Amino acid sequence: MQYQLAPLYCRPWTLNGISPRLIESHYENNYGSALNRLNAITDQLAALDLNTASPHAVNQLKRDQILLLNSTLLHELYFASLGGDGRAVPEAIAGVFERDFGSVDRWRAEFVALATALTGGSGWVLLVYVPRDGRLINQNATDHSQAVAGGIPILALDMYEHAYHLEFGANAAAYIAAYMRNIDWAAVQGRFEDAINVQPPRSLRQKEFADLPSITVEEVRTMLAAGTPLQIIDTRPRHYSAKAQDMMAGAVWRDPEHVDDWIGELSKSEPVVTFCVYGFHIGCQTAATLRKAGFDARYMSGGHYAWKAIKGPVKLFE
């Protein structure tokens, strides 16, 4: 496979404070060189006899290939991020910035701070959409291999010295300001609109209990902090609970095999949360039984260990 060069997107002569000379050098000597090296290494990998090649050689070539692939992808996004009036943030993007960062100014201040922190070093500053969370984040990538897993970059600032030293010298602050002045927000908005159509990773649910209402450990923690009345039942099976040392603070243990013996202790006026070890099975079965009996019951997804993973308070097992 041969990777294809992307034509230069921005019109260099229209940029404010960034010269065509800088863009041309960056495009030809850095992006172009990275693409040529990517194709050369890809050819080397394709020609390898994997039955005789050393694992070390394969690993090194693969590492170089991925670094160069990311370099070309990020450079293409960088050039595609320029060519507009960076001061004119579209209303739709401004609203997302207010939701995810607090304001446009706060987004800008954080983005610039990340860039400034790379002065004298190397790396990228990226605005990334994360489908799993449905949110935008800023991130630093100190080399071409670092990225948020599953994230979709929609804006990129190259902070390697080759991106600015030819024209700005050591004055990285002036380069950053010029970049911010030239952001093409219409192009950024288009990439954002594409990104939000990417489906987040599908939730993993037990098919047997797909229709059973659940509640996350974070939701339980929030409700407890707010003083919401909850009846929390630890339904880890006896063979497990007999060896347990701790349990969720605020919970009571009840034997899931003898629900009829303790169901009368529960109030139907307050929600019930049940959980087991990992939130897969016993807690679900108990919640289903309670719902059939007329209780507002949900199982806590992730169970006991999810609660401990978010550092929820625990107590000695009673």
N, C-alpha and C positions, 0 to 999 in steps of 0.2 A: 504493500500500500504506500502511495506517495501522498503526503499532505500538501495541500494547495495553498499558495500565498493569497491572503485576503487583500484586495485593493485598499488603498488608503481611504478611510471614510471621511475624515474631516478635510476642509479646505484650508491648508496651512496659511495662505495669504490673508485669510479673514480673522485670524486669531489676534486677540488683544494682549500684547506683551509677550507673546511667544513667537519667535521668528520661524519662517519657512525653513531656514537652514537647520535649526535645531530639530524640527520635526522630520525633515528629510534624512538627516544623519541617523536619528533614532530609528526610523523606519527601515532604512537600508542596512545600516551596519549592525544593529542589535536585533531587531525583529527578523530581518532577512537572514542574518547569520544563524539565529536560533532555528529558523525553519529549515535551512539547508543542513544543519547538523542533525536536526531531528530526522530528516529523511535518510541521511547517511547511516545513522545508528539503527533506524528501522530496517534498512536493507541488511545491515550486519546481523541483526537478530533473525531476520528471515532466512539468512544463509547458514546459520549455525546448525550443526548436527547435534541435536539435543541429547543424543545417545552417547556422544563422546566429549562434548563441551563440559568444562568444569562448572559446577554450580556457582562458584564465585564469579566467573566470567559472565554467566547469564545474569546474575544478580546485578552486577555493575552496569551492564548494558541496559538492563531494564530500568534501573534507577536513573541513569542518564536520559533515557527516552522519556520517562515521566516528567522529569525536571524540565526538559526542553519542550515537551507538549504543553505543560502548564505555562511556560514562558511565552509560547506563541499565543495561547488562548488569552492570557492576561494582556499581552501587548495589543492584540486585536481589540479587546474591550477598552483598553486605555485610549487608543486612537478614536474609537467609536464614542468615547465619552466627551470628546472635545468638539467645539464648533458652534456653541450657542452662547446665550447671555446667562452666565451662572447666577446672576442676581435674581432672575425671574423664575422662581420655583413654581411649577403649575399647582393649581389649587388642589388637585387630587393627590399629588405627592406631598404637598404641605400638610394635608390632613393626615396622611400616613405617618409623617414625621412627628406630628403632634401626638399621635396615638402611641408610637413606639419609642420616642425620645423625649417627649414633653413639649418640644417646639422645634421649628426649623433652625433657630439660632443655636439651640442646644445640640442638635445633630451636627451642625456645621462646626461648632466649637470642639466637639469630640473628634470629628473626622480630621480637623486641622491638628489637634493635639497628637493624634496617632501619627500623622505625617511628620510633625516636628520631632517626635521622639526617634524617628529613623534618620534624622539629619546626621551626616557623617558616616552612616552605615549603609544598609541596603535593605530593600524589601518593597512591599506593596501595602497600600491601604485600600480596602475594599468595602463597598456597601453591598451587603449580601441579604437575599431573601431566603428564609428557612421555611420550606413548606410544612415541616412537622409542626412548627409553632405558629405559622401564619404571620410572621413578624420580620421586620428588617433589623439587621444589626450591622455595626461597623466592626471591622477586624483588621489587625495587622498580620501580614504574612512576611516573616523575615527571610524567607527564601521562596522558591517557586513551588515547593511541595506542600506548603501549609495551607489548609483551607478547612472551612467548617464542613464536616461530612453531611452531604445531602443539601448543602447550601447552593444558591444560584447567585453568583455575582452579577450586579447590574451597573456598577460604577467602579472604576479602577484608577488609582493614582500610582504611577511608577515612581518610587523613591530611590531607585538605584542612581548612582551619580551620573551614569551615561544619559539619563533622562533630562538633566539640567546643567551639568557642569560646563559644557561647551559654551553656554550662553550666560548662565547665572553664576558660574564659579562656585564659591562656597556659600553663596547667599541663597540657601534653600528656602528661607522664608518668603523671598520674593517669587521664587518659582511656585511655591504652594499657592500664594495669593493669585498668581497669574492663572494657574490651573483652575482654581475655584471660580475665577472670573469668566472662564471659557467653557464651563460645563454645558453640554447640550441636554437640557432637561427634557426636551421632547423625546429624544432617543432613550433617555433613562426611563421615562414613563412608559414608553413602548415595551422595553425589556421587563419592567415591573408588571405590566399587564399580562405579558406572556408567562412570567414566573408564577403569578398567583393562580394560573390555570393548571399548574403542575400539582397533581394529587399528592397529599402527604402520605407517608408510609401507612399502609393499612393496619388498623388496630388488630392485635392478636387476641382473639376471644375464644373461649372454649365453646365449641359448636353446641354442646349439650345445654349450655346455659346462655346462648346468644341473646335470648329475649328477656333474661333476668336483669333487673336494674342493678347497677353497681355504683360505687362511690369511690373516688380516689383517696389515697392517704392524705394528699394535700387538702382536699375538700373537708375531710374529717378534722384535720388540724385547724383549719380556718373556723369551722363551726364550733369546735371546743374553745378556741381562743375568744370567740364572740359570746360564749356562754350559752350557746344553743343546747337545749336539753337533748341528750342522746342516750340510748340504751345500747351499750357496746358489749357484745358477747364474744368472748374468745372460745371458739369451737374446735380448737386443735384436738385431735383424737387422743383418747386416754393413753395409748401406748407412746405417744409423743410427749404429751403434757407431763407425764410422769417423770420425764427426764429434763423438763424445761427449768431454766433458772430464772427467767424473767418473763414479763408479760406487759402488754400495753397499759400505761397508766390510765385509770378511768374505766378499764374493762373488768368484767367478771368472767371466770371460766365456767362453762357449762358443758356437760357431756353431750356431744352431738347424737349419741346413740339413744339418748333418753330424753328427747325433747318434751314428751308428754309430762315428764316429771317436774319440769321447771317452767313450762310455757305460761302457767298461771301466775308467775311472778311478774310478768311483763305488762306494761301499760300500753293500751292501744292508742293513747293520745300522744305518745312521743315516738319519733322515728327509732328504728332498731338497725344497728349495724353489726353484721356478723363477719368473722374472719377466721381463717385457719392458718396453716403454716405459710403457704405461698399464694393463697387466694385462688387456687385452681378448682377445688372440688368440694370439700366438706363444708366450707363456709357458704358456698353456693347452694348446696343441698339444704342447709339449715335455713338460709334466707328464703328459699322457695317454699319450704314447709311453713314458715311463719307467714308468708304472704297468703298462702292458701287458707290460713286460719284468720285472716283479716288484719294482719299487722302491716304497717308501712316499713317493710324490711328491705334492706339492700346489703349486698356483700361488699366487703372492702377489697378492691382489686390489689393484688400483690401480697395481701395477708400480712402476717407478723413481720416478715423480713423486709417488706416494703416500708412498713412503719419505722423499723429500725434504720433503714437506709436513709430516710429523710431526717434521722436523728430525733424522731418523736420520743417523748418521755416514756420511760418504762419503769416498772417497779419489780420487786421480787415476786416470783410466782406464788400465788396463794393457793 
